Amino acid sequence: MNILVRKATVKDVIPLALLARVTFREAFGHLFHNNENLISYFAKSFSIEALTKKLNDDNNVYWLAFLDNLPVGYAKLIKNSPSKFIEDEKVSELQRIYVLNDFLNRKIGHLLQNEIFEEVKRIESNYLWLSVYVDNPKAIRFYERYGYHKLGTHIFGILNQNFEFSVMSKAF
């Protein structure tokens, strides 16, 4: 089992778009009352055009994880991303970290998390924050193992549905 994690570039936009759609559906698809809302969200957030724009933005850093050359996970860091829950100017956001369900429990999330931590240290952020769905105890435990703690909650809306998320952070 050969695992490779590397920073993504614009040349990786197609596997990134596919991973983003599939992993988001695996994690949240069951929550959507209307599949068309999910498809609309994908078109807005995970299209080739949208991801190309995000990959070209220097404030974003993406990583891809490969298992035996197969793309199986990804992560996204926003380097400068203040939070209303943190009173500091040097704050980054772990916006996305996903691994395909078939490849969970293979330490891929751990490797992605370590890459994020190294980047946060390199850019000298004082805090890293994230949002995690309140009814996802497995993800919450994952983040707690890495030293994140809960700061509060917020609502995230996708079209006509609202979802409650916990905000967690880690100091560096």
KOLLODREN-512684 format. One record per atom (N, C-alpha, C, O): x, y, z; residue in one letter; chain; atom name. Coordinates in steps of 0.001 Angstrom, whole numbers. Layout:
# residues N
X, Y, Z, a, A, CA $
...
END
This chain:
# residues 172
842, -1172, 0, m, A, N $
0, 0, 0, m, A, CA $
892, 1241, 0, m, A, C $
1573, 1539, 981, m, A, O $
869, 1947, -1111, n, A, N $
1695, 3123, -1288, n, A, CA $
809, 4365, -1248, n, A, C $
-23, 4560, -2135, n, A, O $
982, 5218, -214, i, A, N $
197, 6443, -64, i, A, CA $
1083, 7641, -360, i, A, C $
2196, 7750, 156, i, A, O $
577, 8533, -1193, l, A, N $
1270, 9769, -1528, l, A, CA $
313, 10927, -1295, l, A, C $
-834, 10886, -1739, l, A, O $
777, 11958, -600, v, A, N $
25, 13197, -445, v, A, CA $
884, 14303, -1021, v, A, C $
2057, 14445, -675, v, A, O $
282, 15088, -1908, r, A, N $
1025, 16191, -2504, r, A, CA $
94, 17369, -2743, r, A, C $
-1124, 17210, -2822, r, A, O $
687, 18555, -2858, k, A, N $
-103, 19738, -3178, k, A, CA $
-690, 19585, -4573, k, A, C $
-53, 19059, -5485, k, A, O $
-1914, 20057, -4710, a, A, N $
-2603, 20005, -5999, a, A, CA $
-2309, 21269, -6797, a, A, C $
-2039, 22329, -6232, a, A, O $
-2367, 21138, -8110, t, A, N $
-2225, 22267, -9027, t, A, CA $
-3446, 22300, -9939, t, A, C $
-4316, 21432, -9864, t, A, O $
-3499, 23302, -10791, v, A, N $
-4608, 23414, -11737, v, A, CA $
-4693, 22164, -12620, v, A, C $
-5781, 21799, -13063, v, A, O $
-3578, 21518, -12876, k, A, N $
-3596, 20294, -13692, k, A, CA $
-4382, 19164, -13016, k, A, C $
-4754, 18191, -13671, k, A, O $
-4632, 19290, -11718, d, A, N $
-5358, 18267, -10959, d, A, CA $
-6844, 18564, -10836, d, A, C $
-7537, 17891, -10073, d, A, O $
-7349, 19541, -11557, v, A, N $
-8724, 20000, -11345, v, A, CA $
-9763, 18907, -11616, v, A, C $
-10780, 18863, -10924, v, A, O $
-9549, 18043, -12576, i, A, N $
-10555, 17014, -12884, i, A, CA $
-10653, 15978, -11768, i, A, C $
-11757, 15736, -11281, i, A, O $
-9550, 15351, -11335, p, A, N $
-9711, 14423, -10211, p, A, CA $
-10189, 15120, -8941, p, A, C $
-10917, 14524, -8147, p, A, O $
-9792, 16364, -8739, l, A, N $
-10249, 17113, -7572, l, A, CA $
-11761, 17339, -7633, l, A, C $
-12450, 17163, -6627, l, A, O $
-12281, 17723, -8792, a, A, N $
-13724, 17947, -8941, a, A, CA $
-14506, 16663, -8692, a, A, C $
-15547, 16683, -8035, a, A, O $
-14010, 15559, -9213, l, A, N $
-14695, 14281, -8989, l, A, CA $
-14647, 13870, -7520, l, A, C $
-15662, 13458, -6959, l, A, O $
-13487, 13977, -6901, l, A, N $
-13370, 13653, -5474, l, A, CA $
-14281, 14539, -4631, l, A, C $
-14935, 14060, -3704, l, A, O $
-14324, 15821, -4950, a, A, N $
-15149, 16758, -4180, a, A, CA $
-16616, 16357, -4240, a, A, C $
-17304, 16353, -3219, a, A, O $
-17088, 16026, -5413, r, A, N $
-18499, 15640, -5567, r, A, CA $
-18808, 14324, -4856, r, A, C $
-19791, 14216, -4124, r, A, O $
-17966, 13345, -5080, v, A, N $
-18251, 12017, -4513, v, A, CA $
-18132, 12035, -2994, v, A, C $
-18996, 11493, -2304, v, A, O $
-17089, 12641, -2468, t, A, N $
-16918, 12643, -1016, t, A, CA $
-17977, 13484, -326, t, A, C $
-18431, 13133, 763, t, A, O $
-18379, 14595, -946, f, A, N $
-19439, 15405, -345, f, A, CA $
-20746, 14623, -325, f, A, C $
-21469, 14654, 671, f, A, O $
-21055, 13925, -1408, r, A, N $
-22274, 13111, -1453, r, A, CA $
-22208, 11999, -404, r, A, C $
-23198, 11723, 272, r, A, O $
-21031, 11357, -268, e, A, N $
-20892, 10305, 745, e, A, CA $
-21131, 10849, 2151, e, A, C $
-21745, 10184, 2986, e, A, O $
-20643, 12054, 2405, a, A, N $
-20751, 12631, 3749, a, A, CA $
-22116, 13252, 4029, a, A, C $
-22634, 13133, 5139, a, A, O $
-22697, 13910, 3039, f, A, N $
-23888, 14724, 3298, f, A, CA $
-25088, 14422, 2406, f, A, C $
-26172, 14954, 2646, f, A, O $
-24927, 13594, 1397, g, A, N $
-26003, 13358, 445, g, A, CA $
-27305, 12925, 1084, g, A, C $
-28383, 13309, 628, g, A, O $
-27214, 12124, 2142, h, A, N $
-28423, 11627, 2811, h, A, CA $
-29226, 12731, 3505, h, A, C $
-30386, 12516, 3857, h, A, O $
-28631, 13898, 3703, l, A, N $
-29305, 14994, 4393, l, A, CA $
-30174, 15845, 3467, l, A, C $
-31004, 16623, 3935, l, A, O $
-29986, 15701, 2177, f, A, N $
-30696, 16554, 1230, f, A, CA $
-32060, 15973, 892, f, A, C $
-32181, 14813, 498, f, A, O $
-33083, 16804, 1052, h, A, N $
-34453, 16396, 749, h, A, CA $
-34687, 16355, -757, h, A, C $
-35564, 15643, -1245, h, A, O $
-33889, 17129, -1480, n, A, N $
-34077, 17266, -2917, n, A, CA $
-32716, 17110, -3592, n, A, C $
-31817, 17924, -3379, n, A, O $
-32568, 16078, -4397, n, A, N $
-31295, 15822, -5076, n, A, CA $
-30901, 16985, -5985, n, A, C $
-29711, 17210, -6205, n, A, O $
-31864, 17721, -6512, e, A, N $
-31555, 18865, -7374, e, A, CA $
-30795, 19943, -6610, e, A, C $
-29953, 20627, -7192, e, A, O $
-31073, 20110, -5320, n, A, N $
-30317, 21065, -4509, n, A, CA $
-28850, 20654, -4420, n, A, C $
-27947, 21486, -4508, n, A, O $
-28639, 19370, -4248, l, A, N $
-27271, 18857, -4181, l, A, CA $
-26551, 19071, -5510, l, A, C $
-25401, 19511, -5529, l, A, O $
-27214, 18766, -6610, i, A, N $
-26627, 18959, -7940, i, A, CA $
-26322, 20437, -8183, i, A, C $
-25284, 20767, -8756, i, A, O $
-27212, 21321, -7756, s, A, N $
-26968, 22768, -7901, s, A, CA $
-25761, 23209, -7086, s, A, C $
-24961, 24028, -7538, s, A, O $
-25637, 22660, -5879, y, A, N $
-24477, 22986, -5043, y, A, CA $
-23183, 22508, -5706, y, A, C $
-22179, 23220, -5702, y, A, O $
-23211, 21316, -6267, f, A, N $
-22031, 20800, -6978, f, A, CA $
-21663, 21725, -8138, f, A, C $
-20489, 22043, -8325, f, A, O $
-22647, 22154, -8909, a, A, N $
-22379, 23021, -10060, a, A, CA $
-21754, 24338, -9624, a, A, C $
-20900, 24889, -10318, a, A, O $
-22184, 24839, -8468, k, A, N $
-21651, 26111, -7967, k, A, CA $
-20274, 25945, -7337, k, A, C $
-19382, 26760, -7576, k, A, O $
-20092, 24901, -6537, s, A, N $
-18886, 24766, -5714, s, A, CA $
-17807, 23864, -6302, s, A, C $
-16621, 24090, -6061, s, A, O $
-18192, 22856, -7063, f, A, N $
-17234, 21849, -7493, f, A, CA $
-17127, 21708, -9004, f, A, C $
-16665, 20678, -9496, f, A, O $
-17543, 22719, -9741, s, A, N $
-17379, 22674, -11197, s, A, CA $
-15899, 22859, -11544, s, A, C $
-15108, 23331, -10728, s, A, O $
-15553, 22482, -12753, i, A, N $
-14169, 22681, -13226, i, A, CA $
-13813, 24163, -13149, i, A, C $
-12717, 24518, -12716, i, A, O $
-14729, 25021, -13566, e, A, N $
-14468, 26460, -13571, e, A, CA $
-14270, 26991, -12142, e, A, C $
-13322, 27730, -11877, e, A, O $
-15163, 26612, -11234, a, A, N $
-15065, 27099, -9855, a, A, CA $
-13777, 26618, -9194, a, A, C $
-13089, 27395, -8533, a, A, O $
-13454, 25351, -9370, l, A, N $
-12239, 24823, -8744, l, A, CA $
-10976, 25368, -9400, l, A, C $
-9970, 25567, -8719, l, A, O $
-11007, 25611, -10692, t, A, N $
-9843, 26225, -11356, t, A, CA $
-9578, 27600, -10757, t, A, C $
-8432, 27954, -10480, t, A, O $
-10642, 28370, -10558, k, A, N $
-10498, 29699, -9956, k, A, CA $
-9919, 29588, -8550, k, A, C $
-9035, 30362, -8183, k, A, O $
-10409, 28635, -7760, k, A, N $
-9918, 28460, -6394, k, A, CA $
-8471, 27976, -6379, k, A, C $
-7681, 28415, -5542, k, A, O $
-8118, 27081, -7291, l, A, N $
-6735, 26589, -7362, l, A, CA $
-5771, 27703, -7765, l, A, C $
-4606, 27684, -7366, l, A, O $
-6236, 28661, -8541, n, A, N $
-5383, 29780, -8971, n, A, CA $
-5295, 30899, -7942, n, A, C $
-4514, 31834, -8115, n, A, O $
-6078, 30819, -6882, d, A, N $
-6070, 31830, -5821, d, A, CA $
-4966, 31477, -4826, d, A, C $
-5003, 30412, -4210, d, A, O $
-3991, 32361, -4669, d, A, N $
-2853, 32098, -3789, d, A, CA $
-3238, 31933, -2324, d, A, C $
-2435, 31436, -1535, d, A, O $
-4437, 32334, -1946, n, A, N $
-4877, 32178, -557, n, A, CA $
-5356, 30758, -260, n, A, C $
-5555, 30395, 899, n, A, O $
-5539, 29965, -1305, n, A, N $
-5991, 28582, -1149, n, A, CA $
-4842, 27613, -1389, n, A, C $
-4008, 27820, -2270, n, A, O $
-4815, 26553, -589, v, A, N $
-3868, 25456, -815, v, A, CA $
-4671, 24163, -791, v, A, C $
-5423, 23900, 148, v, A, O $
-4503, 23366, -1829, y, A, N $
-5157, 22064, -1921, y, A, CA $
-4110, 20964, -1902, y, A, C $
-2991, 21143, -2383, y, A, O $
-4490, 19827, -1340, w, A, N $
-3683, 18616, -1391, w, A, CA $
-4538, 17489, -1939, w, A, C $
-5750, 17450, -1729, w, A, O $
-3897, 16584, -2637, l, A, N $
-4531, 15348, -3081, l, A, CA $
-3814, 14189, -2412, l, A, C $
-2597, 14214, -2233, l, A, O $
-4585, 13173, -2046, a, A, N $
-4020, 11949, -1476, a, A, CA $
-4265, 10813, -2460, a, A, C $
-5362, 10663, -2998, a, A, O $
-3241, 10028, -2681, f, A, N $
-3306, 8900, -3608, f, A, CA $
-2951, 7621, -2872, f, A, C $
-2026, 7597, -2060, f, A, O $
-3677, 6580, -3154, l, A, N $
-3352, 5240, -2657, l, A, CA $
-3079, 4389, -3880, l, A, C $
-3970, 4158, -4699, l, A, O $
-1840, 3920, -4004, d, A, N $
-1429, 3164, -5192, d, A, CA $
-1833, 3900, -6474, d, A, C $
-2394, 3303, -7392, d, A, O $
-1542, 5194, -6520, n, A, N $
-1785, 6091, -7659, n, A, CA $
-3244, 6430, -7920, n, A, C $
-3541, 7125, -8891, n, A, O $
-4157, 5965, -7087, l, A, N $
-5574, 6273, -7226, l, A, CA $
-5920, 7449, -6321, l, A, C $
-5660, 7374, -5120, l, A, O $
-6501, 8547, -6848, p, A, N $
-6877, 9668, -5972, p, A, CA $
-8014, 9245, -5046, p, A, C $
-9078, 8827, -5502, p, A, O $
-7773, 9360, -3734, v, A, N $
-8741, 8856, -2747, v, A, CA $
-9147, 9899, -1709, v, A, C $
-10033, 9634, -896, v, A, O $
-8524, 11075, -1716, g, A, N $
-8867, 12094, -741, g, A, CA $
-8250, 13426, -1098, g, A, C $
-7363, 13519, -1947, g, A, O $
-8745, 14465, -424, y, A, N $
-8193, 15791, -654, y, A, CA $
-8450, 16672, 560, y, A, C $
-9262, 16353, 1428, y, A, O $
-7739, 17781, 592, a, A, N $
-7915, 18771, 1652, a, A, CA $
-7731, 20158, 1051, a, A, C $
-7055, 20337, 37, a, A, O $
-8356, 21138, 1711, k, A, N $
-8217, 22532, 1296, k, A, CA $
-8003, 23404, 2527, k, A, C $
-8727, 23299, 3517, k, A, O $
-7001, 24259, 2445, l, A, N $
-6691, 25249, 3471, l, A, CA $
-6878, 26633, 2873, l, A, C $
-6429, 26901, 1759, l, A, O $
-7535, 27502, 3606, i, A, N $
-7576, 28918, 3257, i, A, CA $
-6610, 29611, 4216, i, A, C $
-6843, 29650, 5424, i, A, O $
-5537, 30150, 3673, k, A, N $
-4442, 30665, 4501, k, A, CA $
-4844, 31847, 5374, k, A, C $
-4506, 31880, 6558, k, A, O $
-5547, 32799, 4821, n, A, N $
-5973, 33976, 5574, n, A, CA $
-7486, 33953, 5630, n, A, C $
-8154, 34370, 4685, n, A, O $
-8030, 33465, 6738, s, A, N $
-9479, 33289, 6849, s, A, CA $
-9929, 33562, 8282, s, A, C $
-10076, 32637, 9081, s, A, O $
-10146, 34841, 8601, p, A, N $
-10587, 35179, 9962, p, A, CA $
-11909, 34503, 10322, p, A, C $
-12709, 34164, 9450, p, A, O $
-12116, 34317, 11602, s, A, N $
-13347, 33746, 12130, s, A, CA $
-13887, 34669, 13213, s, A, C $
-13120, 35243, 13986, s, A, O $
-15202, 34811, 13267, k, A, N $
-15801, 35641, 14317, k, A, CA $
-15605, 35028, 15693, k, A, C $
-15853, 35685, 16704, k, A, O $
-15165, 33781, 15744, f, A, N $
-14955, 33086, 17005, f, A, CA $
-13528, 33250, 17540, f, A, C $
-13247, 32853, 18670, f, A, O $
-12628, 33829, 16740, i, A, N $
-11213, 33933, 17124, i, A, CA $
-10767, 35384, 17004, i, A, C $
-10890, 35998, 15944, i, A, O $
-10248, 35923, 18100, e, A, N $
-9765, 37301, 18096, e, A, CA $
-8274, 37325, 17811, e, A, C $
-7454, 37498, 18713, e, A, O $
-7944, 37153, 16560, d, A, N $
-6556, 37160, 16110, d, A, CA $
-6586, 37417, 14613, d, A, C $
-7552, 37057, 13941, d, A, O $
-5552, 38029, 14093, e, A, N $
-5513, 38318, 12664, e, A, CA $
-4816, 37235, 11859, e, A, C $
-5025, 37141, 10650, e, A, O $
-3994, 36416, 12500, k, A, N $
-3242, 35386, 11778, k, A, CA $
-3954, 34046, 11955, k, A, C $
-3563, 33201, 12761, k, A, O $
-5028, 33891, 11155, v, A, N $
-5912, 32745, 11293, v, A, CA $
-6102, 32084, 9931, v, A, C $
-6299, 32765, 8925, v, A, O $
-6041, 30756, 9905, s, A, N $
-6283, 29968, 8696, s, A, CA $
-7470, 29053, 8930, s, A, C $
-7841, 28759, 10066, s, A, O $
-8063, 28607, 7814, e, A, N $
-9234, 27736, 7898, e, A, CA $
-8990, 26433, 7156, e, A, C $
-8610, 26431, 5986, e, A, O $
-9211, 25338, 7844, l, A, N $
-9268, 24034, 7196, l, A, CA $
-10685, 23922, 6646, l, A, C $
-11614, 23576, 7376, l, A, O $
-10847, 24216, 5365, q, A, N $
-12195, 24259, 4802, q, A, CA $
-12701, 22874, 4397, q, A, C $
-13894, 22590, 4503, q, A, O $
-11808, 22030, 3942, r, A, N $
-12246, 20708, 3495, r, A, CA $
-11154, 19670, 3769, r, A, C $
-9969, 19908, 3539, r, A, O $
-11589, 18532, 4260, i, A, N $
-10719, 17363, 4334, i, A, CA $
-11639, 16154, 4188, i, A, C $
-12462, 15872, 5059, i, A, O $
-11485, 15459, 3091, y, A, N $
-12364, 14340, 2759, y, A, CA $
-11555, 13178, 2214, y, A, C $
-10573, 13355, 1493, y, A, O $
-11997, 11985, 2580, v, A, N $
-11422, 10744, 2052, v, A, CA $
-12597, 9876, 1615, v, A, C $
-13601, 9782, 2321, v, A, O $
-12470, 9247, 461, l, A, N $
-13522, 8341, -11, l, A, CA $
-13805, 7277, 1048, l, A, C $
-12882, 6756, 1674, l, A, O $
-15076, 6959, 1242, n, A, N $
-15474, 6001, 2276, n, A, CA $
-14718, 4680, 2197, n, A, C $
-14361, 4116, 3232, n, A, O $
-14468, 4178, 998, d, A, N $
-13776, 2894, 843, d, A, CA $
-12336, 2928, 1343, d, A, C $
-11707, 1881, 1492, d, A, O $
-11809, 4128, 1605, f, A, N $
-10407, 4243, 1988, f, A, CA $
-10226, 4876, 3372, f, A, C $
-9118, 5261, 3747, f, A, O $
-11318, 4977, 4118, l, A, N $
-11210, 5463, 5493, l, A, CA $
-10441, 4445, 6328, l, A, C $
-10344, 3276, 5955, l, A, O $
-9902, 4885, 7445, n, A, N $
-9136, 4033, 8368, n, A, CA $
-7840, 3517, 7757, n, A, C $
-7349, 2453, 8136, n, A, O $
-7291, 4267, 6821, r, A, N $
-5986, 3913, 6246, r, A, CA $
-4947, 4996, 6509, r, A, C $
-3894, 5027, 5872, r, A, O $
-5253, 5881, 7451, k, A, N $
-4363, 6973, 7873, k, A, CA $
-4207, 8073, 6818, k, A, C $
-3301, 8901, 6916, k, A, O $
-5079, 8083, 5819, i, A, N $
-5001, 9106, 4775, i, A, CA $
-5403, 10463, 5347, i, A, C $
-4762, 11472, 5053, i, A, O $
-6457, 10495, 6160, g, A, N $
-6851, 11740, 6821, g, A, CA $
-5744, 12267, 7711, g, A, C $
-5521, 13475, 7787, g, A, O $
-5050, 11360, 8385, h, A, N $
-3921, 11734, 9245, h, A, CA $
-2821, 12412, 8409, h, A, C $
-2278, 13441, 8808, h, A, O $
-2507, 11832, 7266, l, A, N $
-1463, 12406, 6421, l, A, CA $
-1874, 13773, 5871, l, A, C $
-1058, 14693, 5818, l, A, O $
-3142, 13904, 5461, l, A, N $
-3625, 15203, 4989, l, A, CA $
-3559, 16235, 6113, l, A, C $
-3129, 17368, 5897, l, A, O $
-3986, 15838, 7313, q, A, N $
-3972, 16745, 8459, q, A, CA $
-2538, 17214, 8755, q, A, C $
-2319, 18392, 9038, q, A, O $
-1585, 16316, 8691, n, A, N $
-197, 16695, 8945, n, A, CA $
321, 17700, 7919, n, A, C $
1058, 18620, 8270, n, A, O $
-57, 17530, 6667, e, A, N $
353, 18491, 5630, e, A, CA $
-224, 19878, 5932, e, A, C $
455, 20893, 5780, e, A, O $
-1476, 19901, 6358, i, A, N $
-2123, 21164, 6709, i, A, CA $
-1387, 21825, 7870, i, A, C $
-1099, 23021, 7826, i, A, O $
-1083, 21047, 8909, f, A, N $
-367, 21601, 10059, f, A, CA $
985, 22181, 9651, f, A, C $
1370, 23249, 10126, f, A, O $
1698, 21488, 8784, e, A, N $
2998, 22003, 8327, e, A, CA $
2846, 23320, 7581, e, A, C $
3659, 24229, 7750, e, A, O $
1811, 23427, 6759, e, A, N $
1576, 24675, 6023, e, A, CA $
1190, 25803, 6972, e, A, C $
1655, 26930, 6807, e, A, O $
353, 25519, 7956, v, A, N $
-49, 26532, 8933, v, A, CA $
1174, 27050, 9687, v, A, C $
1305, 28252, 9916, v, A, O $
2060, 26147, 10068, k, A, N $
3296, 26572, 10738, k, A, CA $
4172, 27394, 9796, k, A, C $
4738, 28409, 10204, k, A, O $
4286, 26962, 8539, r, A, N $
5123, 27650, 7562, r, A, CA $
4652, 29082, 7332, r, A, C $
5473, 29993, 7219, r, A, O $
3340, 29288, 7264, i, A, N $
2814, 30635, 7010, i, A, CA $
2611, 31428, 8305, i, A, C $
2172, 32578, 8278, i, A, O $
2936, 30800, 9432, e, A, N $
2921, 31433, 10748, e, A, CA $
1534, 31913, 11175, e, A, C $
1389, 32998, 11738, e, A, O $
521, 31097, 10903, s, A, N $
-808, 31373, 11456, s, A, CA $
-788, 31005, 12933, s, A, C $
-92, 30077, 13343, s, A, O $
-1549, 31733, 13716, n, A, N $
-1642, 31439, 15139, n, A, CA $
-2748, 30444, 15459, n, A, C $
-2702, 29751, 16475, n, A, O $
-3756, 30383, 14566, y, A, N $
-4893, 29492, 14787, y, A, CA $
-5321, 28858, 13475, y, A, C $
-5172, 29431, 12396, y, A, O $
-5852, 27666, 13609, l, A, N $
-6496, 26968, 12503, l, A, CA $
-7911, 26640, 12967, l, A, C $
-8096, 26091, 14054, l, A, O $
-8906, 26971, 12155, w, A, N $
-10279, 26678, 12528, w, A, CA $
-10966, 25905, 11415, w, A, C $
-10495, 25861, 10279, w, A, O $
-12087, 25299, 11767, l, A, N $
-12866, 24517, 10814, l, A, CA $
-14310, 24460, 11267, l, A, C $
-14633, 24786, 12409, l, A, O $
-15174, 24041, 10355, s, A, N $
-16573, 23768, 10660, s, A, CA $
-16817, 22291, 10423, s, A, C $
-16364, 21733, 9424, s, A, O $
-17533, 21657, 11344, v, A, N $
-17849, 20230, 11219, v, A, CA $
-19325, 20051, 11544, v, A, C $
-19833, 20640, 12498, v, A, O $
-20002, 19244, 10757, y, A, N $
-21433, 19000, 10949, y, A, CA $
-21660, 18452, 12355, y, A, C $
-20981, 17515, 12774, y, A, O $
-22616, 19034, 13085, v, A, N $
-22818, 18685, 14495, v, A, CA $
-23200, 17221, 14704, v, A, C $
-22940, 16665, 15770, v, A, O $
-23808, 16596, 13709, d, A, N $
-24210, 15195, 13836, d, A, CA $
-23225, 14242, 13157, d, A, C $
-23617, 13205, 12621, d, A, O $
-21943, 14608, 13188, n, A, N $
-20897, 13760, 12629, n, A, CA $
-19869, 13460, 13733, n, A, C $
-18767, 14010, 13725, n, A, O $
-20239, 12582, 14683, p, A, N $
-19346, 12344, 15827, p, A, CA $
-17991, 11757, 15432, p, A, C $
-16990, 12015, 16101, p, A, O $
-17948, 10983, 14371, k, A, N $
-16667, 10405, 13945, k, A, CA $
-15689, 11511, 13534, k, A, C $
-14520, 11481, 13920, k, A, O $
-16163, 12479, 12759, a, A, N $
-15299, 13587, 12348, a, A, CA $
-14912, 14442, 13547, a, A, C $
-13763, 14870, 13660, a, A, O $
-15860, 14690, 14441, i, A, N $
-15558, 15494, 15633, i, A, CA $
-14465, 14815, 16464, i, A, C $
-13536, 15482, 16918, i, A, O $
-14563, 13512, 16664, r, A, N $
-13515, 12776, 17413, r, A, CA $
-12170, 12869, 16689, r, A, C $
-11132, 13028, 17332, r, A, O $
-12182, 12770, 15359, f, A, N $
-10951, 12892, 14574, f, A, CA $
-10278, 14230, 14892, f, A, C $
-9082, 14269, 15183, f, A, O $
-11032, 15309, 14839, y, A, N $
-10446, 16627, 15095, y, A, CA $
-10004, 16786, 16545, y, A, C $
-8965, 17391, 16811, y, A, O $
-10770, 16258, 17471, e, A, N $
-10377, 16346, 18884, e, A, CA $
-9050, 15634, 19126, e, A, C $
-8240, 16099, 19927, e, A, O $
-8820, 14520, 18450, r, A, N $
-7532, 13804, 18586, r, A, CA $
-6356, 14672, 18166, r, A, C $
-5233, 14468, 18627, r, A, O $
-6611, 15640, 17292, y, A, N $
-5547, 16523, 16815, y, A, CA $
-5496, 17845, 17575, y, A, C $
-4798, 18770, 17158, y, A, O $
-6220, 17944, 18673, g, A, N $
-6119, 19111, 19534, g, A, CA $
-7087, 20238, 19249, g, A, C $
-6950, 21317, 19827, g, A, O $
-8053, 20031, 18388, y, A, N $
-9073, 21046, 18154, y, A, CA $
-10059, 21040, 19318, y, A, C $
-10290, 20004, 19942, y, A, O $
-10635, 22198, 19603, h, A, N $
-11696, 22277, 20607, h, A, CA $
-12829, 23147, 20064, h, A, C $
-12614, 24010, 19214, h, A, O $
-14014, 22908, 20562, k, A, N $
-15214, 23580, 20063, k, A, CA $
-15287, 25015, 20573, k, A, C $
-15056, 25286, 21752, k, A, O $
-15615, 25931, 19655, l, A, N $
-15770, 27342, 19991, l, A, CA $
-17223, 27789, 19969, l, A, C $
-17600, 28711, 20692, l, A, O $
-18033, 27151, 19155, g, A, N $
-19426, 27559, 19015, g, A, CA $
-20062, 26848, 17842, g, A, C $
-19521, 25868, 17329, g, A, O $
-21216, 27344, 17419, t, A, N $
-21915, 26753, 16278, t, A, CA $
-22357, 27846, 15317, t, A, C $
-22437, 29021, 15677, t, A, O $
-22640, 27435, 14089, h, A, N $
-23207, 28349, 13091, h, A, CA $
-24066, 27540, 12127, h, A, C $
-23974, 26314, 12059, h, A, O $
-24891, 28248, 11397, i, A, N $
-25776, 27620, 10416, i, A, CA $
-25193, 27851, 9032, i, A, C $
-24771, 28959, 8700, i, A, O $
-25176, 26786, 8223, f, A, N $
-24719, 26864, 6839, f, A, CA $
-25901, 26481, 5960, f, A, C $
-26471, 25400, 6112, f, A, O $
-26265, 27361, 5051, g, A, N $
-27399, 27101, 4177, g, A, CA $
-26975, 26719, 2778, g, A, C $
-26070, 27319, 2198, g, A, O $
-27638, 25717, 2246, i, A, N $
-27478, 25327, 851, i, A, CA $
-28874, 25362, 248, i, A, C $
-29723, 24520, 538, i, A, O $
-29085, 26365, -603, l, A, N $
-30393, 26636, -1196, l, A, CA $
-31443, 26724, -101, l, A, C $
-31360, 27631, 727, l, A, O $
-32421, 25836, -54, n, A, N $
-33499, 25989, 927, n, A, CA $
-33334, 25099, 2153, n, A, C $
-34298, 24873, 2884, n, A, O $
-32122, 24589, 2390, q, A, N $
-31877, 23772, 3573, q, A, CA $
-30776, 24395, 4419, q, A, C $
-29800, 24936, 3899, q, A, O $
-30954, 24309, 5743, n, A, N $
-29954, 24815, 6680, n, A, CA $
-29388, 23661, 7491, n, A, C $
-30096, 22717, 7843, n, A, O $
-28099, 23759, 7779, f, A, N $
-27395, 22723, 8519, f, A, CA $
-26607, 23383, 9649, f, A, C $
-26026, 24453, 9466, f, A, O $
-26591, 22740, 10814, e, A, N $
-25853, 23280, 11948, e, A, CA $
-24453, 22669, 11991, e, A, C $
-24281, 21454, 11895, e, A, O $
-23472, 23532, 12137, f, A, N $
-22076, 23116, 12207, f, A, CA $
-21441, 23631, 13481, f, A, C $
-21765, 24723, 13947, f, A, O $
-20531, 22842, 14047, s, A, N $
-19700, 23277, 15163, s, A, CA $
-18438, 23919, 14590, s, A, C $
-17881, 23439, 13603, s, A, O $
-18001, 24990, 15208, v, A, N $
-16737, 25614, 14858, v, A, CA $
-15712, 25119, 15870, v, A, C $
-15922, 25208, 17079, v, A, O $
-14610, 24600, 15363, m, A, N $
-13530, 24096, 16223, m, A, CA $
-12240, 24811, 15822, m, A, C $
-12087, 25246, 14681, m, A, O $
-11324, 24923, 16770, s, A, N $
-10038, 25559, 16441, s, A, CA $
-8906, 24881, 17192, s, A, C $
-9098, 24128, 18147, s, A, O $
-7715, 25193, 16701, k, A, N $
-6473, 24684, 17290, k, A, CA $
-5468, 25826, 17241, k, A, C $
-5304, 26484, 16214, k, A, O $
-4800, 26047, 18364, a, A, N $
-3766, 27087, 18422, a, A, CA $
-2434, 26508, 17967, a, A, C $
-2161, 25323, 18155, a, A, O $
-1608, 27363, 17365, f, A, N $
-258, 26975, 16939, f, A, CA $
778, 27836, 17591, f, A, C $
1972, 27654, 17351, f, A, O $
END
